[in-house]
């Protein structure tokens, strides 16, 4: 019996998460070449979907497995706000240690209780940085009255408003339309997304702030997963783990690969100094405190935070 699996993402094929989705697919097809047929839709925006529509598209059966940024699920599953706390992860190893421990099982249990989705694993898509088309951002005063695109997440608008920005909550497809229409609006995202979405054509100021480490969840409709043959369930689970480990090797060099594409004649790249970073950190202590409480002491203790 052939099992058909429809995989989906919302990024161009060369992005880090699209590469990871292919790693996931290749593993399954290698293990079950005669039992599973896979179709990948790298970018559902090409079909008219917004990225935030991914969970509903999976729940309705339009796709079977897909990824979405953890920020979209932080409100119903507040432990995921841990990935929205600025400057929390000093390095990737800390984040990997967290998701490789009991944290992911805890979040998976919350998905079980609160949604009809199954969490397969948690992927990284890179440190998030500020970019814009007008001036360098070196300190919070440089953010004053600058419009910035934010994710559909309760904390992000609060956080960026505290820095002086004027947050505008937009799906990435809406944001790209605004840029193409000539609107001047900053953004913060991983460099793999900044480049592969074509934002670099509009924004020539890059601030390597690393204020957040972008994480995404790989999800599947739970009922569908449970109805698959046991062998398929086991291989899909193993593929998610395999892709998670392999993508980390890519993530380490992805940012360097992207940065090499930008000529210093056309792009102004600034990495925050420790002193500059402390100004941002200080400005964000108070507005993020309620969200640390939402995450809970026990979850923060998993990170030693």
Buried (B, 14 or more C-beta within 10 A) or exposed (E): EEBEBBBBBBBBEEBBBBBBBBBBBBBBBEBBEEBBEBEBBBBBBEEEBBBBBBBEBBBEEBBBBBBBBBBBBBBEBBBBBBBBBBBBBEEBEBBBBBBEEEBBEBBBEBBEEEBEBBBBBBBBBBBBBBBBBEEBBBBBEBBEEBBBBBBBBBBBBBBBBBBBBBBBEBBBBEBBEBBEEEBEBBBBBBBBBBBBBEBBEBBBBBBBBBBBBBBBBBBBBBEBBEEBEEEBBEBBBEBBBBBBEBBBEBBEEBBEEBBEEBEEEEBEBBEBEEEBBEBBEEBBEEBBEEBBEBBBEEBBEBBEB
